[in-house]
Amino acid sequence: MIGEILMVLWLLVLVPVGVMVTGAVIAAGLGWALHRNGETVHEGSELIEIND
């Protein structure tokens, strides 16, 4: 009985939360990397100052 409860808890709570947290971490890292790349590639552009 306890095994079934643990399996349901695992499938309905822990796995979805883990996927969401992992997605948030990947999105934050990708956003940071792309922002830094954009500033480096377009250094000196007047559009960078408008975007801040």
C-alpha positions, 0 to 999 in steps of 0.5 A: 500500500505504501509503495502505491502511495509513493509512486502516485506522489512521485508521478503527480508531484515530484516529476512535474515540479522537477521538470518545471524547475529544470525548464526555468533554470535552462530558460534563465541560462539561455536568456542570460547567454543570448543577452550577453551575446547580443550586447557583445555582437552589437557593441556601440549600437545606439539601439542598445542604449534605448533597450536598457 
